[in-house]
Structure formats: C-alpha cells, structure tokens
Amino acid sequence: MPIKWKTAIITLSDKGYAGEREDKSGPLVREMIERAGYEVTEMVLLPDERMMIEEKLKELCDERETDLILTTGGTGFSPRDCTPEATLAVAERNAPGIAEAMRYASLQVTPRAMLSRGASVMRGKTLIINLPGSPKAVKENLEYILPSLSHGLEIMKGITGECGSEAKNPGVKA
C-alpha cells in the first residue's frame, strides 16, 4: 500500500491574505496532490512576510512533522517576493534538482520561466518545494515533479535506498 505523505500547502500572497484576491493556486495544489495519493494535513494563506513564512515552515517541519511542504507564490522578482529567502533560511540541506527541473520544464513553455526563483530544500525529514504563484505554472510544475517525489521522500525518510534504476518521467523526451 502506498504511503500517504503528510503534506502542507502554503499560499504566499499579500492580496490573498488581505481578502482582496481568491487563492486559486493553493486549492489546485491540494487537488493535484490528493489525486496522487498524498494527505493534505494543513492549508495556510500568509502574506509575503519573511519572518511569518520562516516561523510557519519551522512549525510544520519541527512540531507537526510534515513530510512535504509545497508553497505557492512569492518566487518572482517583485520586491515583496521573499519565499525562496525564507525557505533557504530554514533549510538544513539543499535539494536544488527539484527547482532546477521545474524551471527546465517551464522553459519548454515560456522563456519567462528563467525569472522563477523557487527553491527546494530539506529541513530534518521534511521536503520543502517552492512552486510559482499562477495556477497555470503550478499545474505545469507539479505535473512534472510528482512522478519522482514519492521516491525522493522514501529516500529522505530512510525507507528505501538510492535510485537503483532510472525511472521514466513522462515529461521527459528520450
């Protein structure tokens, strides 16, 4: 039976937090991750405030023992976008391949993907991944990384060893 990874979703949006914009990305992440068999244990909407983001990430990792945290928003060039900085501030180990893979996949769709600053890191036994803020980009990025996430979580948790064979990602052209 597959593991139901405990997943938290954090949407970062000043306007969403103030009630001026509906959060469409967070619910989309939830729908996609639950369809893939993950258990969503918490959904949070926060403003682009670095200290608030750092505190919530630490709480979810250290106190709630969440397996996976997916953030959406705050990864662009706007002066208020601080999600990668908050994520890197709480990180214990870097996992750059995930963020690099998302940018690579997005570059196949738009050259503006190079402007995404999202990070992917580990804190303890929690994997934290920054997704872009737009629902379209969330869908494209999450579809690309989902086939490999469970295996990465299994390795991080010590459930399985390193990759023994190359898995085929449906998004990759051989």
VEXTI-485778 format. One record per residue (C-alpha): x, y, z; chain; residue in one letter; residue number from 1. Coordinates in pm, 1 decimal, always signed. Example, Ala and Ser with C-alpha at 12.3 -4.5 7.8 and 13.67 -1.06 7.14 Angstrom:
residues 2
@xx +1230.0, yy -450.0, zz +780.0, c A, r A, k 1
@xx +1367.0, yy -106.0, zz +714.0, c A, r S, k 2
This chain:
residues 174
@xx +0.0, yy +0.0, zz +0.0, c A, r M, k 1
@xx +146.1, yy +340.1, zz -98.0, c A, r P, k 2
@xx +244.8, yy +583.3, zz +175.3, c A, r I, k 3
@xx +6.6, yy +875.8, zz +230.9, c A, r K, k 4
@xx +264.5, yy +1150.9, zz +274.3, c A, r W, k 5
@xx +156.1, yy +1425.6, zz +518.1, c A, r K, k 6
@xx +156.4, yy +1741.5, zz +308.5, c A, r T, k 7
@xx +108.4, yy +2107.8, zz +398.6, c A, r A, k 8
@xx +30.4, yy +2373.6, zz +139.5, c A, r I, k 9
@xx +121.6, yy +2737.8, zz +199.4, c A, r I, k 10
@xx -0.6, yy +3011.0, zz -33.6, c A, r T, k 11
@xx +200.2, yy +3334.0, zz -12.7, c A, r L, k 12
@xx +3.4, yy +3636.9, zz -126.2, c A, r S, k 13
@xx -41.3, yy +3980.0, zz +25.3, c A, r D, k 14
@xx -369.2, yy +4030.2, zz -164.5, c A, r K, k 15
@xx -495.2, yy +3682.7, zz -82.2, c A, r G, k 16
@xx -414.5, yy +3728.9, zz +286.6, c A, r Y, k 17
@xx -596.5, yy +4064.4, zz +286.0, c A, r A, k 18
@xx -903.0, yy +3903.7, zz +123.9, c A, r G, k 19
@xx -858.6, yy +4105.4, zz -197.1, c A, r E, k 20
@xx -788.2, yy +3804.0, zz -421.6, c A, r R, k 21
@xx -916.8, yy +3447.5, zz -421.2, c A, r E, k 22
@xx -648.4, yy +3181.7, zz -374.7, c A, r D, k 23
@xx -672.6, yy +2954.3, zz -677.0, c A, r K, k 24
@xx -323.6, yy +2803.2, zz -661.9, c A, r S, k 25
@xx -346.3, yy +2650.1, zz -312.8, c A, r G, k 26
@xx -668.8, yy +2459.2, zz -388.5, c A, r P, k 27
@xx -520.2, yy +2342.3, zz -721.5, c A, r L, k 28
@xx -211.3, yy +2209.5, zz -542.2, c A, r V, k 29
@xx -442.5, yy +2029.9, zz -297.1, c A, r R, k 30
@xx -648.2, yy +1873.3, zz -575.4, c A, r E, k 31
@xx -340.4, yy +1750.8, zz -762.0, c A, r M, k 32
@xx -155.1, yy +1621.1, zz -456.8, c A, r I, k 33
@xx -459.2, yy +1438.4, zz -316.2, c A, r E, k 34
@xx -525.1, yy +1281.0, zz -655.8, c A, r R, k 35
@xx -166.9, yy +1149.4, zz -639.6, c A, r A, k 36
@xx -239.0, yy +985.5, zz -301.4, c A, r G, k 37
@xx -87.7, yy +1243.3, zz -63.7, c A, r Y, k 38
@xx -270.7, yy +1351.8, zz +253.0, c A, r E, k 39
@xx -314.5, yy +1728.3, zz +293.3, c A, r V, k 40
@xx -291.3, yy +1798.7, zz +665.6, c A, r T, k 41
@xx -287.3, yy +2177.4, zz +652.2, c A, r E, k 42
@xx -354.3, yy +2465.3, zz +414.7, c A, r M, k 43
@xx -224.8, yy +2809.8, zz +508.3, c A, r V, k 44
@xx -253.9, yy +3152.6, zz +348.2, c A, r L, k 45
@xx +15.1, yy +3401.7, zz +452.3, c A, r L, k 46
@xx +131.1, yy +3745.3, zz +335.8, c A, r P, k 47
@xx +473.3, yy +3796.2, zz +179.6, c A, r D, k 48
@xx +634.3, yy +3845.0, zz +521.8, c A, r E, k 49
@xx +961.9, yy +3658.1, zz +555.4, c A, r R, k 50
@xx +952.9, yy +3607.6, zz +934.1, c A, r M, k 51
@xx +595.3, yy +3471.8, zz +923.5, c A, r M, k 52
@xx +691.3, yy +3231.7, zz +645.7, c A, r I, k 53
@xx +1002.6, yy +3112.2, zz +830.7, c A, r E, k 54
@xx +806.0, yy +3057.1, zz +1153.3, c A, r E, k 55
@xx +534.8, yy +2856.3, zz +975.9, c A, r K, k 56
@xx +790.6, yy +2644.3, zz +789.3, c A, r L, k 57
@xx +974.4, yy +2564.5, zz +1114.5, c A, r K, k 58
@xx +649.0, yy +2476.7, zz +1291.1, c A, r E, k 59
@xx +538.0, yy +2244.3, zz +1011.4, c A, r L, k 60
@xx +878.1, yy +2073.3, zz +995.6, c A, r C, k 61
@xx +975.4, yy +2055.4, zz +1361.2, c A, r D, k 62
@xx +646.7, yy +2034.1, zz +1551.7, c A, r E, k 63
@xx +397.4, yy +1886.7, zz +1305.9, c A, r R, k 64
@xx +649.2, yy +1652.0, zz +1140.4, c A, r E, k 65
@xx +507.8, yy +1720.0, zz +795.6, c A, r T, k 66
@xx +665.4, yy +1508.7, zz +519.8, c A, r D, k 67
@xx +620.5, yy +1758.3, zz +235.6, c A, r L, k 68
@xx +554.2, yy +2131.6, zz +226.7, c A, r I, k 69
@xx +451.3, yy +2287.6, zz -103.1, c A, r L, k 70
@xx +449.0, yy +2666.4, zz -115.4, c A, r T, k 71
@xx +291.0, yy +2864.0, zz -395.7, c A, r T, k 72
@xx +369.1, yy +3227.6, zz -470.1, c A, r G, k 73
@xx +637.2, yy +3474.3, zz -372.9, c A, r G, k 74
@xx +904.6, yy +3334.1, zz -607.4, c A, r T, k 75
@xx +928.1, yy +3616.2, zz -859.1, c A, r G, k 76
@xx +1123.7, yy +3939.6, zz -887.0, c A, r F, k 77
@xx +882.3, yy +4167.8, zz -700.7, c A, r S, k 78
@xx +1038.8, yy +4345.5, zz -402.5, c A, r P, k 79
@xx +784.7, yy +4166.9, zz -173.7, c A, r R, k 80
@xx +864.3, yy +3817.2, zz -309.6, c A, r D, k 81
@xx +1061.0, yy +3650.3, zz -31.2, c A, r C, k 82
@xx +956.1, yy +3285.2, zz -33.0, c A, r T, k 83
@xx +1294.0, yy +3147.8, zz -152.8, c A, r P, k 84
@xx +1481.3, yy +3352.6, zz +107.6, c A, r E, k 85
@xx +1253.1, yy +3230.6, zz +388.0, c A, r A, k 86
@xx +1285.4, yy +2873.4, zz +262.9, c A, r T, k 87
@xx +1664.1, yy +2886.7, zz +241.3, c A, r L, k 88
@xx +1681.6, yy +3044.2, zz +588.8, c A, r A, k 89
@xx +1518.0, yy +2736.1, zz +747.5, c A, r V, k 90
@xx +1695.0, yy +2480.0, zz +527.9, c A, r A, k 91
@xx +1937.8, yy +2224.1, zz +662.9, c A, r E, k 92
@xx +2017.0, yy +2067.8, zz +324.0, c A, r R, k 93
@xx +1969.4, yy +2187.1, zz -31.2, c A, r N, k 94
@xx +1778.6, yy +1982.4, zz -292.3, c A, r A, k 95
@xx +1835.3, yy +2202.2, zz -599.1, c A, r P, k 96
@xx +1748.5, yy +1940.8, zz -861.8, c A, r G, k 97
@xx +1375.8, yy +1973.8, zz -799.1, c A, r I, k 98
@xx +1368.9, yy +2350.9, zz -851.0, c A, r A, k 99
@xx +1602.4, yy +2315.5, zz -1149.9, c A, r E, k 100
@xx +1375.2, yy +2050.7, zz -1303.8, c A, r A, k 101
@xx +1071.3, yy +2274.0, zz -1262.1, c A, r M, k 102
@xx +1248.6, yy +2566.2, zz -1429.9, c A, r R, k 103
@xx +1364.3, yy +2336.7, zz -1710.4, c A, r Y, k 104
@xx +1010.6, yy +2208.5, zz -1769.8, c A, r A, k 105
@xx +868.7, yy +2561.7, zz -1759.7, c A, r S, k 106
@xx +1131.1, yy +2687.7, zz -2004.3, c A, r L, k 107
@xx +980.2, yy +2448.0, zz -2258.8, c A, r Q, k 108
@xx +660.1, yy +2654.8, zz -2228.4, c A, r V, k 109
@xx +785.9, yy +3011.5, zz -2176.6, c A, r T, k 110
@xx +1123.7, yy +3186.6, zz -2166.1, c A, r P, k 111
@xx +997.2, yy +3381.4, zz -1863.9, c A, r R, k 112
@xx +1042.7, yy +3065.5, zz -1654.3, c A, r A, k 113
@xx +1400.7, yy +3180.7, zz -1601.3, c A, r M, k 114
@xx +1257.1, yy +3451.8, zz -1377.1, c A, r L, k 115
@xx +1132.4, yy +3198.3, zz -1120.1, c A, r S, k 116
@xx +1347.3, yy +3195.4, zz -806.7, c A, r R, k 117
@xx +1182.4, yy +2899.1, zz -633.0, c A, r G, k 118
@xx +1396.3, yy +2677.6, zz -409.6, c A, r A, k 119
@xx +1375.0, yy +2315.7, zz -293.6, c A, r S, k 120
@xx +1531.8, yy +2214.6, zz +36.5, c A, r V, k 121
@xx +1516.6, yy +1974.5, zz +329.0, c A, r M, k 122
@xx +1474.6, yy +2052.9, zz +696.5, c A, r R, k 123
@xx +1502.5, yy +1743.7, zz +911.3, c A, r G, k 124
@xx +1282.1, yy +1486.6, zz +741.4, c A, r K, k 125
@xx +1067.1, yy +1742.7, zz +559.1, c A, r T, k 126
@xx +1099.8, yy +1834.8, zz +193.0, c A, r L, k 127
@xx +1004.4, yy +2195.8, zz +110.7, c A, r I, k 128
@xx +935.4, yy +2294.4, zz -250.7, c A, r I, k 129
@xx +852.7, yy +2645.9, zz -375.3, c A, r N, k 130
@xx +604.1, yy +2646.7, zz -662.0, c A, r L, k 131
@xx +521.3, yy +2956.6, zz -867.7, c A, r P, k 132
@xx +206.9, yy +3154.6, zz -786.1, c A, r G, k 133
@xx -1.1, yy +3126.4, zz -1103.0, c A, r S, k 134
@xx -235.6, yy +2826.7, zz -1132.3, c A, r P, k 135
@xx -107.5, yy +2752.7, zz -1485.5, c A, r K, k 136
@xx +255.6, yy +2738.5, zz -1368.4, c A, r A, k 137
@xx +160.3, yy +2540.2, zz -1056.1, c A, r V, k 138
@xx -8.9, yy +2275.8, zz -1271.5, c A, r K, k 139
@xx +282.1, yy +2250.5, zz -1517.2, c A, r E, k 140
@xx +546.9, yy +2234.4, zz -1244.9, c A, r N, k 141
@xx +367.5, yy +1993.0, zz -1014.5, c A, r L, k 142
@xx +278.1, yy +1756.8, zz -1300.5, c A, r E, k 143
@xx +645.4, yy +1744.6, zz -1393.1, c A, r Y, k 144
@xx +785.8, yy +1665.6, zz -1047.2, c A, r I, k 145
@xx +507.4, yy +1449.3, zz -900.0, c A, r L, k 146
@xx +623.1, yy +1120.6, zz -1059.3, c A, r P, k 147
@xx +955.6, yy +1139.0, zz -870.2, c A, r S, k 148
@xx +850.4, yy +1299.7, zz -539.8, c A, r L, k 149
@xx +739.8, yy +987.5, zz -353.4, c A, r S, k 150
@xx +1068.6, yy +810.6, zz -425.6, c A, r H, k 151
@xx +1265.0, yy +1113.5, zz -305.9, c A, r G, k 152
@xx +1061.0, yy +1122.4, zz +15.6, c A, r L, k 153
@xx +1122.8, yy +748.5, zz +68.2, c A, r E, k 154
@xx +1499.1, yy +803.0, zz +36.5, c A, r I, k 155
@xx +1492.3, yy +1107.7, zz +266.9, c A, r M, k 156
@xx +1296.3, yy +912.9, zz +530.4, c A, r K, k 157
@xx +1528.2, yy +610.2, zz +504.6, c A, r G, k 158
@xx +1250.9, yy +383.0, zz +376.7, c A, r I, k 159
@xx +1437.4, yy +287.7, zz +60.9, c A, r T, k 160
@xx +1791.3, yy +316.0, zz -74.0, c A, r G, k 161
@xx +1923.7, yy +524.1, zz -357.7, c A, r E, k 162
@xx +1781.6, yy +500.0, zz -706.5, c A, r C, k 163
@xx +1859.4, yy +155.0, zz -844.4, c A, r G, k 164
@xx +1713.9, yy +206.2, zz -1187.5, c A, r S, k 165
@xx +1625.2, yy +503.2, zz -1396.2, c A, r E, k 166
@xx +1258.8, yy +590.2, zz -1367.5, c A, r A, k 167
@xx +1097.7, yy +732.5, zz -1674.0, c A, r K, k 168
@xx +937.4, yy +1070.9, zz -1629.3, c A, r N, k 169
@xx +650.5, yy +1112.4, zz -1874.9, c A, r P, k 170
@xx +751.8, yy +1474.8, zz -1917.9, c A, r G, k 171
@xx +1100.0, yy +1388.1, zz -2042.4, c A, r V, k 172
@xx +1163.9, yy +1317.6, zz -2408.6, c A, r K, k 173
@xx +1424.7, yy +1047.5, zz -2459.1, c A, r A, k 174
